[in-house]
Amino acid sequence: MMLSENQSKELLCQYGVSIPEGRLAHTPDEAERLCKEIDARKYVVKAQITAGGRGLAGGIKFAATPSAVANEARALLNSTLVTDQTAASGEKVRSVYVEAAVDIANSYYIAISFDPGSGRPMLLASASGGVEFEQLARMDESTVKSHILDDTPEARDALTAFLKDVGIEGPEALDTIENARKAFCDNDLTLVEINPFVRTRDGKWMAVDAKLALDRNASFRRPEFDSMITDPGTSSDETEAQKYNINLVQLTGNIGVVTNGAGLGLATNDMITDAGGKPANFMDIRTTARSFDIARGVEMLLTDAQVQVLLLNIHGGGMTAADTVAEGVNFAYSRAKRKLPVVAHIAGHNAEWGTNILRDRKVPVETFDTMSGAINRVVEIAKTGRAR
């Protein structure tokens, strides 16, 4: 789960990463009043959304006076920003972050994620930071360089050499990146992104913008982050689904998708798109979900007015057997007012039992032995509106 800028900076600051002085505001008057607490000659007003690309979408404004800050906050609050990283509907701005403008000498990009090969933290860095970074990175992959981070004395020398090649030098910059690595490891993060990472005119290194991602699968170890699940970038249904051991992302199509597994969910959505359909969601039923949890996730799809048909693509295995998912679907349909047609492909542990549950309990289901068969049929129903 992505954290907003103010949340990300608050966590990084606790680990010694320098940030510009700033305050979070929810109204124009509050934004103007908080300027008095910030030691600055000029201010930046930033829309607080979780998606990236807000600068290019008009979500970052400069203001010379507290009254100008209020005007910019008034324009941003309750507006909707549409960026390359939001859905077509965009993301609503519910708060703004007011901070001291920084006199930037050099701007860089750094991020810490996991190296898929070694499973160790990996530093990504570029000499080109700021709002244009993503466009530059798309055009030229060599813009970004990578380096595996280790917590050893030898690793610091290697990191120093790597950063020098990017253009980042000095013990303060090195300490900042080490602190960001510690925050990444200590808090079960999947991403630390600082863009821009800047050197100011007076030689200080600061995180002018930052984005962190929490690993929701490690949430049982991090109860202190529970309150952050109300983050403005997460819809109410997505937030609710998290409580029931379901990872849900709402999309813009009309085919409701029920799958158990992130990889299976992504592959299913890709196949729907390739077949000419449009998924209404991504769903990953966690292995810890019970049948009543699954029922809650299915109910969310049944009450979504844009969803016209459900695709159930389940592979029973591990801790989630096919009949557990089928029972969840049955529970949802037994109390639903809106009973949409279901197309199902069920394989793996207890697959036959799961299929029988759906048929015996009178769920309006068509079953297929192959994924492609189920997907072609669900796309047909979504386009024509006709089920058997």
N, C-alpha and C positions, 0 to 999 in steps of 0.2 A: 504494500500500500504506500502510495506516494504521500509525503508530507508537504505542506505548503512551505513557502519561503521562511516565514517567521518561525515556524516550528523547527525547520531544519537548522536555521541559524542558532536558535536557542540551544539545541543539542550540541552543535559543533563548538559553540562558545564555551560550554562547560568543559570541553577538552582542550581549551587554549587556542582555538582558532580565532583570529582577530576578525571582527565584523564592524561595519559602520554603525554608529549609534542610531537606534530606531525604536519606533513604537507602533503597536497595532491599534487601528481605529476602525470603528463600525459606523460612525456618522461623520458628516463634514465638520460639525462643531467640535467633535472630539479630536479630529485630525488637526484642526487649527489650535486647539488648546494644548495638545501634546507637543506641538512645535516648541513651546516654551521650555520643555524639558530636554530638548536636543540642542547641543552646542554646534551650530552650523551657520554658514553664510548662505547656503542654498540647500534646497530640499529635493528629495525624490519621492514621488507618490507612486506606489506599486500595487496593482490589483493582485489580490491573494487568490490564486487558483492553483490547482495542482498540475495542470498541463503546461508544457513548455511552449515557447514561441510567443509569449504574451507581448514582448517588446515590439515585434513586428506587427502585432494586432492592435497596437495603441494602448496596451495595458501598463505602460510605464511613462510617467510624466515628470517633468522638472518644474519646480516652482521657486520663486525668489523670496516670497514672503509668506507668513502664516495665512493671510487671507487668500493668497493664490493657491496655497495648499488645500484650503477648504473648497475652493472652486473646482480644483482638479478631482478631489475626493468625491464631490457631489456628482461630477460627470461619470466617474467610474463605478460608484456604488450602485448596486442593483442593475447594472448593465450586464450584457452577455458578451463574452469574448469568444470568438471562433478562431482557433489556431490550427496548425497542421496536426496537433496532437489531441484535439478535442473531437467529439462527435460533431455531426453537422449542426446539431442544436446548440453547440457551444457550452460554455460553463459560466454560471452566474457569479458575479462578484459580490460577495457578502461582507468583505472587509478589505481595508487597504493598509499597507505597511508604509509608514512615513519614516524616512531616514535621512541622515546627513549625506549630501552629495560629496563624492570623493574626487579629488584631483588626481586623475590617473595618468601615470607615465607609460606603463606597459600593461597589456591585457593578455591573459593566457586562459587556456581551458585545461582543467584536470578532473579526473573522475576515478573512483575506485569501485571495482566490481569483482566478480569471481572469474578466474581463468577456467574455462570449461575443461581444459586438459588436465591441469594439476589440482584444481579445486582450491587454489590459494588466491589471496587477494592480488589483484592486478591493477596497476596504475596506468591510466590512459592520459596522455598529455598532448597539448598542441600549442604552438606559438601563436595561434590565431584564436583569441577568445572573444566573448561578447555575443551580441544578437545575431551576427552573421555566421557564427561557427557552424551550425548545422548545415547551412547551405554550402559552405566551403567543404565540409566533410563529405557531403554527397558527391560533389564534383571531383574530389581528389582524396582518395582513401589514405594517401601518404601524409595527409594533414595530421593524422592521429598516430602517435607512437605509443607502444605498450612496454611495460616492465613489470615483472613479477616482484611483489613486495615480500620480504622476509624480515623477521625480527632477530637479526644476528648482527654482530659488529661488522662483519664483512659486507653485509647488505647495505649499510649506510654509505660506504664508499661507492658501491655500484649505483646506488640511487643518486648520489651526487653527480656522478659522471653522466647518467641518463638525463637528469634535469638540465645540466649544463648544455647538453646537445640541443635541448628544446629552447634554451635561453633563460631558464630559471636558475638563478644563482644566489648563494648566501645562506648562512646558517638559519636565519629566520624563516626563509622559504622552506628549507628542508625540515625544520621543526614543525612547521604548519602541516606539511604533508604527513609527517609521522603521527601528528596528533589526529589528523583525519583518519589515518589507518587504524589507530587505536579505537576511535569512535565506531568505525565500521565493524571491527571485530568484537568489541565489547557489547554491542547492542543488536547483534544478529541482523545487520543491515544487508541488503542486496545491492545497494547503490549509494555512493556518495558522489555527488556531482557539484563542482564549484565552477561556475561560469558567469562572469569572469573572475578568475583569480588574478588579482592585480598588484602591481607595485606602484605605490603612490609617489608623488613628486618628492616627498621627503624620505623616500626609501623604505616605507613600511609595506608589508605584505598583508593583504586582506581578502576575505571572501565577500565580494560585493553581491553576489547572488549564490544561492545554494539550494540543492534539492536532494532529499534523502528518501530512500525507500525501505520500509520495514518488511521483514519476512513474516507474513501472517502465520505461516506454519510453525514459527517459533514463539507465537504469542503467549503460549502457556508459561514460557520462561520470562516474559516481559509484561507482567500485568500493569506496570507503570505506563504503558503505552495505550491501554484500553480506551482512555478518554479521547485519544486522537482519532478513533474510528469515526467520529462525527465530523471529520474533515470535510470542507465544502466541496471537494472534488468528487465525493462519493455520494451517489443517489441514495434515497431512503431505502429502496428495495435492495440495493447492493449492500448497504449497511446491515439491513435485516438478515440477509442471506448469510453474512459472515457469522452471525450468532447461531446459525443452524448448520455450521460446518459445510457451507457451500460457498465456493468462489463464483461470483456472478458478475458479469459485465454486460450492461445493456447496450444493444446496438440498434440499428434503425430498420431492420427487416421485418418480415411477417411470419417467419418460421421459428417457433420456440424450440430450443435445443436442450436436451437433457442427456448429459454424458458423465461418466465417472472416470476422471483422469484429465489432466491438463493437456497432455499430448493428444489424447483421443479427441478432446474438445476442439483443439485447434485444427486437427486434420479433418474433423467433421465439418467445421465451418468452411474450410477451404474447399472441400468437395461440394458443399451446397452452392458456394459461389461459382465454382467451375461448371456446375450443372445449370446455372442460370437463375438460381434462387438467392434469397437474401435472409441470412440468419438474424433473428431478433435479439440474440444474446449469445454470450459465451458462458458455459457452465462447467464447473469442475466439482463433482461431488467428492468430498474428502473421504478418506478411508475410515474416519472416525464418525461419519454420519450414520444415524439410525434411520429407520423407515419413516418415523414421524418428522425427522429433520428434512428428509427428501420430500415428503408431502408438502412441507411449507415452501420449498423451492418451486415445486410444480404449481402450487396455488398462485404464486407470484406471476407465473407465465399465463395461467388461465384467466387472471384478472387484468392482464395487459391487453388493452383494446386493439393494439396493432397486430397481435399474434393471432393467426388464423388456423394454424395446425401445429401439432407437436411432433418432433422427431425424437424418438428414444433410441439412442445408440449406446448400448451397454456391453461391457465385457467383464463378466464376473471373475473375480480373482482377488488374491490378497485378503484384505479384511472386509471387502464389499462384495457380497455374493449377489448374483443377478436377481434372486427372489427378494432380497432386501429392497432393492430399487423398485421392483415391481410392486411390492407391498406399499411403498411410499406413493407411487403413482395411483394405486387403487384407493388409498386413504384420501388423497387429494380429490379424486373424482367422486368419491362417496358423499362429499359435502360441498361440492362445487355446483354453482348455479349454471355455469357456462362449461359445457362438456365438449371440448374441441376434439376433432378426429386425431387419432394417434397413429403414426407409422413407426414400427419398431424393428430394430435389428438387435437381437440379444444372443450373446455367445458366452462361453466360459463357464465358470462354476455355477451350478444350479440354473443354467439357462432354460432348460425345458420346464423346470418348476416355475420359473419366473414368467415364461410365456403362458403357461396354464393359468396362473393367477390372474393375468390380465384378461384372458378369454372367459374364465369361469365367473369373474366378478363383473362381467358385462361392460368393461371399458371398451369404448369404440375404437378398436385397434386392428390394423392390418400388419401382419408380420412378414419379414423377408429374411432369407438365408444369407444375403450378402449386403454389405454396406452400400454398394453402388445401387442395388435394387431399391433399397429403402430410401436412399437419397433422391433417386429419380422420381419415385412415387410422391414423396413429400413435396418436391418442387412442383410437380404436376398439380397437386391439390392446392398449393399456395397460389398458383397462377389461375386455376379454373374455379376454385372454390367448391369442387365436387369430390366428395368422398363416397365410398361404397356404402 
